[in-house]
Amino acid sequence: PRLASDEPIFFDHPVDFGDPEIDGKSIAELIKGKPRFSPVEGLDKSVWEGKHCDGCHEWNEARLCEQSKNFAANDVSVLRLQHPLGTRFKVALAKWAQGGCK
């Protein structure tokens, strides 16, 4: 999927993802939030639902930049697996990495 905007993406600026559930939030905000989808296919909802991403991950800007570079380099993986915050979030991370993780 495409993002709603072709504007550059910045870590701490609101993003127009084209998904009303996450539009207007920054990457920095979303990584402190709760997943919308299971992080692992088939994982029981009681394990992940209502829990914050930072309960399992220690994301910061530098670590997320490294992961996002993988999404940018492996374009197929962006769409192949659902991301807990949605595919458009994954697409935005790849675009953020392509722009130098600013």
Secondary structure, DSSP 8 states (H G I E B T S, - for coil): ---S--S---TTS-B--S-TTTTTB-HHHHTTS--SS-SSTT--HHHHTT--GGGT----HHHHHHHHHHHHH-HHHHHHS--TT-HHHHHHHHHHHHTT--
